[in-house]
């Protein structure tokens, strides 16, 4: 079994996000062939947005650090450090109001 140091990975990817023109950095923490779960750590620099997209399956988003808005249609929810939300099946985007690190968990069908 491999133990991941999520706080360390978060710090590395937050720094990378600040250096990248896109203002973001991500890495897959868990996935394997045939798995029904994928977990991805996503770092966003302040002011950056993950453009509108569709979720590939049931998903949750946990804010490990920072302050983001998850927006879909006319609805938005604010996530701060420690908050967890089910990602809506509709098209949505994520906007970082502060430098943020997220854990995206997706159930693959």
N, C-alpha and C positions, 0 to 999 in steps of 0.2 A: 504494500500500500504506500502511496505517495502522499505526503502531507504538504499541502500548499500553504505558504505564508501569505495570506490574502492582503494583510496590511502592507507588507513589503512590495507585493505585486502592484497594489494600488498606487503606492508612492512612485514606483518606476513608471507606470503608465500615465500617471498624471503629469509627470515631468515630460514624458514623450509627447503627450497631447499639447503641452505648451510649446514644444519645439516644432511640431508638425504644422504645415500650412493648413491642414484640415481642422486643426484644433481638437483632434481626437486620437485615441489609441485604444486598441482592444486586443484581447487574447482569450482564446477558448480555455476554460479551466477544466471542463469535463465534457468528453464526447468519445465515442468509440464506434466502430462499425457495428451496426445493428442496435445501437443504444436507442432508448426512447426518451432520453433526456440530454439536453445540451445546456451547459452553463457558460456564460461569457462575461468577463469583466470588461466594462466599458468606461473609459475616462474621457471626460469632456472638459475643455477649457471654458472659462466663464464666457458667456455670450454665444456659445456654439449650439447648433441645433442638429439633431439627427433628423434628416428630412422625412417627410411623410412616407410611411410604409405600412405594409400589412404584416401581421404576425403569422409565422408559419404554423402555429398551433397554439394550444393553451400555454399561457406564459405568465410569469410574474416578474416584477421589477422591484429590486430592493436598493434603496439609496444607502450606500456604505459611507459616503462622505459628500457633503455639499448641499445643494438646493436646486432641484429641477422641477419643470412643469411637464407633465404628460398631458398632451392635448389631443382630443378627437372631436371633430365637428365643433359644436358650441360648448363642449365640456372640457374643463381642465382640472387637474388635481396637482397640488403641490406635494412634492416628496422632499423631506429633509432627512438628515442622517438617522438611520434606524427604521425609516418608514418602508413599508412593503405594500404593493398593490397588484391586483390581477390586471394584466394588460388586456384592454378591450379587443374584441375580434375585429372591430372596424379599423380603417386606416387611421394612423395616429403619428404624432411626432413627439420628440423629447427635446426640450430646451433647457440648457444649463444657465441658471441665474447666477451661479457661482461655480468655481472649479469643482467638479463633481466626479465621483466614482460610483458606478452602478453594477449590480449583479443581475444579469438577465438569465432567467431559467425558462427553458422552452421544452414542453412535452412534444416529442416528435411522434407522428402517427405512422 
